[in-house]
């Protein structure tokens, strides 16, 4: 088993890890990016093939290099993977893969990362593992009894497997809307959401979401505070979702009461036979590797100031969502958190 020593070890080679690596290159610190995947792309490698980004190419770019396509083109999954592959090569980022990190531990000299191919010592650790490996499926009465197929959006690949079937799609965000759009072309689909789905106006895209996150960030920095709602919804009207609306399938109903062996029971007591359920119900941060440090709280998060752990100041977390930086779980938004993190590490060590 190899042992290496670096100033910084970044755990995760997806968009957050690449963004931090981009800024660390400017500091002169030695660093390595450990990635569990077989190739570039991070969690994007596991998305369904027909996925479209909900921000135009210009607004779906990592720091330093704009994705081609301009302000009106929504990149495909393959185009996103190609961009991330070229990004690694363009900036010659020091990535080792596949390396599965099992634990981060304290030692006499700093922190040690235990991995599937060796161990790495570091003065600072950046965890950038995202959430794809921790899909969230809520507890639901009778779910274990249901004999049909169940899968999370993390494992969804193609609508062909559902042709001619009766399918429930559960979850009202962008993944639910996009998967509904294509599965409904081949199957009888019911969209189940806790509340009425909220849709952005047709002329608004993911740029708006990033701008609103930036405004919230600036308001908090200035001490002005921020409002909980901006008056817009969350589903971006990318072309497949618009097409689903034109077919009249972009509507949802309130949740059912419980599962049966063959289907579900609705609030009015009626039973319906269902063949499959696709859970589009989000993810939790993938932080199991940090458990030995004793910094995880009951919400499976880590208390941070900015991106720096409060209880282990040699640890930073980037790209996990709002609690580690506004819009930090997006391609365009992670750059701000990455830059601040790299600068802080350079000062701290």
C-alpha positions in Angstrom: 0.0 0.0 0.0 1.4 3.4 -1.0 1.8 6.3 1.4 2.0 9.8 0.1 2.3 13.2 1.8 0.7 16.4 0.5 -0.2 19.8 1.8 -3.9 19.2 0.7 -5.9 16.1 -0.2 -9.2 16.7 -2.0 -11.6 13.8 -1.7 -13.9 13.7 -4.8 -13.1 14.4 -8.4 -16.5 15.8 -9.5 -17.3 19.5 -10.1 -16.5 20.6 -6.6 -13.1 18.8 -6.4 -12.1 20.2 -9.8 -13.0 23.7 -8.9 -11.0 23.5 -5.6 -8.1 22.0 -7.6 -8.3 24.9 -10.1 -7.7 27.5 -7.3 -5.2 25.4 -5.4 -3.0 25.4 -8.5 -2.4 29.1 -7.9 -1.3 28.7 -4.3 1.9 26.7 -4.8 0.6 24.0 -2.3 1.1 20.4 -3.2 -2.2 18.6 -3.5 -3.9 15.5 -5.0 -7.5 14.8 -5.9 -8.7 11.3 -5.0 -11.7 10.1 -7.1 -13.7 7.0 -6.6 -15.0 7.0 -10.2 -13.4 5.1 -13.1 -13.2 8.3 -15.2 -14.0 12.0 -15.3 -17.4 13.4 -14.5 -18.1 12.6 -10.9 -21.8 12.1 -10.2 -22.7 13.1 -13.8 -21.4 9.7 -14.9 -24.4 8.2 -13.3 -27.1 10.5 -14.6 -29.7 9.2 -17.1 -28.5 9.6 -20.7 -31.2 12.0 -21.9 -30.6 14.5 -19.1 -30.3 18.2 -20.1 -28.7 20.8 -17.8 -31.2 23.3 -16.7 -28.8 26.2 -17.2 -27.4 27.3 -20.6 -23.8 26.4 -21.3 -22.4 29.7 -20.4 -24.0 29.4 -17.0 -23.0 25.8 -16.5 -19.2 26.3 -16.4 -16.5 25.7 -13.9 -14.0 28.5 -13.0 -11.6 29.6 -15.7 -13.1 28.0 -18.8 -16.6 28.6 -20.3 -18.4 25.6 -21.7 -19.1 26.0 -25.4 -22.7 26.5 -26.5 -23.5 30.1 -25.5 -26.3 31.6 -23.6 -29.3 29.7 -25.2 -28.0 26.1 -25.4 -28.7 23.6 -22.7 -25.9 21.0 -22.7 -26.6 17.3 -22.9 -25.1 14.8 -20.4 -22.4 13.7 -22.9 -21.4 17.3 -23.6 -21.1 17.9 -19.9 -18.9 14.8 -19.4 -16.7 15.8 -22.4 -16.3 19.3 -20.9 -15.2 17.9 -17.5 -12.8 15.5 -19.2 -11.2 18.4 -21.1 -11.2 20.6 -18.0 -9.1 18.0 -16.1 -6.6 17.9 -19.1 -6.6 21.6 -19.6 -5.5 22.4 -16.1 -3.5 19.2 -15.6 -5.1 18.5 -12.3 -3.4 15.7 -10.2 -6.1 13.1 -10.0 -5.8 9.5 -8.8 -8.6 7.1 -9.7 -10.2 4.9 -8.9 -9.6 5.4 -5.2 -12.4 4.7 -2.7 -11.8 6.7 0.5 -12.9 4.8 3.6 -11.9 7.0 6.4 -10.2 10.3 7.4 -8.3 10.1 10.8 -6.2 12.3 12.9 -2.5 11.5 13.5 0.5 13.2 15.1 1.3 15.2 12.0 -2.1 16.2 10.7 -4.8 14.1 9.0 -4.5 10.8 7.2 -6.8 9.6 4.4 -7.3 5.9 4.2 -8.2 4.6 0.7 -8.6 1.5 -1.3 -5.1 1.8 -2.8 -3.1 3.4 0.0 -3.1 6.2 2.4 -2.3 9.9 2.1 -1.2 12.3 4.8 -2.2 16.0 4.6 -2.1 19.2 6.5 -5.6 20.0 5.2 -8.5 17.9 3.8 -11.2 19.1 1.4 -14.2 16.8 1.3 -16.0 17.2 -2.1 -17.9 13.9 -2.4 -21.3 15.4 -3.0 -24.4 13.4 -2.4 -25.0 11.0 -5.3 -24.0 8.0 -3.3 -26.5 8.7 -0.6 -29.9 8.7 -2.3 -32.8 9.5 0.0 -36.0 7.3 0.0 -38.4 8.4 2.6 -40.1 6.0 5.0 -43.6 5.1 3.6 -46.2 2.8 5.1 -46.1 -0.6 3.5 -43.1 0.1 1.2 -41.4 -3.1 2.1 -44.5 -5.0 1.1 -44.7 -3.7 -2.4 -43.7 -6.4 -4.9 -43.2 -4.1 -7.9 -40.0 -2.4 -9.0 -38.6 0.5 -7.0 -35.7 2.6 -7.9 -34.2 6.0 -7.1 -33.5 8.6 -9.7 -29.8 7.9 -9.0 -30.3 4.5 -10.7 -32.7 5.6 -13.5 -31.3 5.1 -17.0 -33.9 4.8 -19.7 -37.7 4.9 -20.1 -37.7 1.7 -22.2 -37.8 -0.5 -19.1 -41.2 1.0 -18.2 -42.9 0.7 -21.6 -46.6 -0.2 -21.2 -46.4 -0.2 -17.4 -48.2 1.8 -14.7 -45.6 4.0 -13.0 -45.6 6.3 -10.0 -43.0 9.1 -10.1 -42.6 10.6 -6.6 -40.9 14.0 -6.1 -41.6 17.4 -7.5 -38.2 18.9 -8.4 -36.3 19.0 -11.7 -35.4 15.3 -11.7 -39.0 14.3 -11.2 -40.2 16.6 -14.0 -37.6 15.5 -16.5 -38.0 11.8 -15.8 -41.8 12.2 -16.0 -41.4 13.9 -19.3 -39.8 10.9 -21.0 -41.3 8.0 -19.1 -44.8 9.4 -19.8 -44.2 8.9 -23.5 -44.1 5.1 -23.1 -46.0 4.4 -19.9 -49.1 5.4 -17.9 -47.6 7.7 -15.3 -48.9 9.3 -12.1 -46.8 12.1 -10.7 -47.0 12.3 -6.9 -45.8 15.4 -5.0 -46.4 16.7 -1.5 -47.4 20.1 -2.8 -48.3 21.5 -6.2 -45.1 21.6 -8.4 -43.8 25.2 -8.9 -42.5 26.0 -12.4 -40.3 28.8 -13.4 -41.6 31.0 -16.3 -40.6 29.8 -19.7 -38.1 32.6 -20.2 -36.3 31.9 -16.9 -33.7 29.3 -16.5 -31.0 28.1 -14.1 -29.2 31.5 -14.4 -32.0 32.9 -12.3 -31.5 30.4 -9.6 -27.8 31.3 -9.4 -28.5 35.0 -9.4 -31.1 34.6 -6.6 -28.5 32.5 -4.6 -26.0 35.3 -5.2 -28.4 37.9 -3.9 -29.1 35.9 -0.8 -25.4 35.5 -0.2 -24.7 39.2 -0.6 -27.6 40.1 1.6 -26.3 37.9 4.4 -22.8 39.2 4.0 -24.1 42.8 4.4 -26.3 41.9 7.4 -29.4 42.8 5.5 -31.0 39.4 5.8 -33.0 37.6 3.1 -36.6 36.5 2.4 -37.5 32.8 2.4 -39.4 33.0 -1.0 -38.7 34.9 -4.2 -42.0 34.3 -5.8 -40.8 31.8 -8.3 -40.8 28.0 -8.3 -38.1 25.4 -8.7 -38.7 23.4 -11.9 -36.9 24.8 -14.9 -38.8 24.6 -18.2 -36.2 22.9 -20.3 -37.5 21.6 -23.7 -38.5 18.1 -22.6 -40.6 19.5 -19.7 -42.2 22.0 -22.1 -43.1 19.2 -24.4 -44.6 17.2 -21.5 -46.8 20.3 -20.7 -48.0 20.5 -24.2 -49.1 16.8 -24.0 -51.0 17.6 -20.8 -49.1 15.3 -18.5 -47.3 17.9 -16.4 -49.6 17.7 -13.4 -49.4 16.0 -10.1 -51.6 14.6 -7.3 -51.2 14.5 -3.5 -49.5 11.5 -2.0 -51.2 8.1 -1.4 -51.8 6.6 2.0 -49.8 3.4 1.9 -48.4 0.7 -0.3 -50.0 -2.7 -0.9 -48.3 -5.7 -2.4 -49.5 -4.8 -5.8 -50.0 -1.0 -5.7 -51.1 1.8 -3.5 -54.1 3.0 -1.5 -55.2 6.6 -2.1 -56.7 9.0 0.5 -60.3 8.2 -0.6 -59.7 4.5 0.1 -59.5 3.4 -3.5 -56.7 1.0 -4.5 -54.7 1.1 -7.6 -52.4 -1.4 -9.2 -48.9 -0.1 -9.9 -46.0 -1.8 -11.6 -43.1 0.5 -10.7 -42.1 3.4 -8.5 -39.3 5.9 -9.4 -38.3 7.9 -6.3 -37.1 11.4 -7.3 -36.7 12.4 -3.6 -33.2 13.8 -3.4 -30.0 12.9 -1.6 -28.1 13.3 1.6 -24.4 14.4 1.9 -22.0 11.5 1.4 -19.9 11.9 4.5 -19.4 8.4 6.0 -15.6 8.7 5.4 -15.5 11.6 8.0 -17.3 9.6 10.8 -13.9 8.8 12.5 -13.4 12.5 13.1 -16.5 12.8 15.3 -17.8 15.9 13.5 -21.1 14.7 12.0 -24.2 16.0 13.6 -27.7 14.4 13.8 -28.7 15.8 10.4 -25.7 14.1 8.7 -24.1 17.5 8.3 -21.0 19.2 9.8 -21.0 22.5 11.5 -19.0 24.9 9.4 -18.0 28.5 9.2 -18.1 29.2 5.5 -16.7 25.9 4.3 -14.4 25.2 7.2 -15.3 22.7 9.9 -15.8 24.3 13.3 -14.7 21.2 15.3 -11.9 20.1 13.0 -10.3 23.2 11.5 -8.1 21.2 9.1 -11.2 20.0 7.3 -13.1 21.9 4.6 -16.3 20.9 2.8 -17.3 22.1 -0.7 -20.2 21.4 -2.9 -22.8 19.9 -0.6 -25.5 22.6 -1.0 -26.5 25.7 0.8 -24.9 24.8 4.1 -21.5 24.9 2.5 -22.1 27.9 0.2 -25.0 29.3 -1.8 -25.4 27.4 -5.1 -22.3 25.3 -4.3 -23.9 22.1 -5.6 -24.1 23.6 -9.1 -21.4 23.8 -11.8 -21.5 27.6 -12.0 -22.0 28.2 -8.3 -19.3 26.0 -6.8 -16.5 28.3 -8.0 -17.2 30.9 -5.3 -16.9 28.4 -2.5 -13.9 26.8 -4.1 -12.0 30.0 -4.4 -12.7 31.0 -0.8 -11.7 27.6 0.4 -8.4 27.5 -1.5 -7.5 31.0 -0.3 -8.3 30.1 3.3 -6.3 26.9 3.2 -3.3 28.8 1.8 -3.5 31.2 4.7 -4.0 28.5 7.3 -1.2 26.2 6.4 
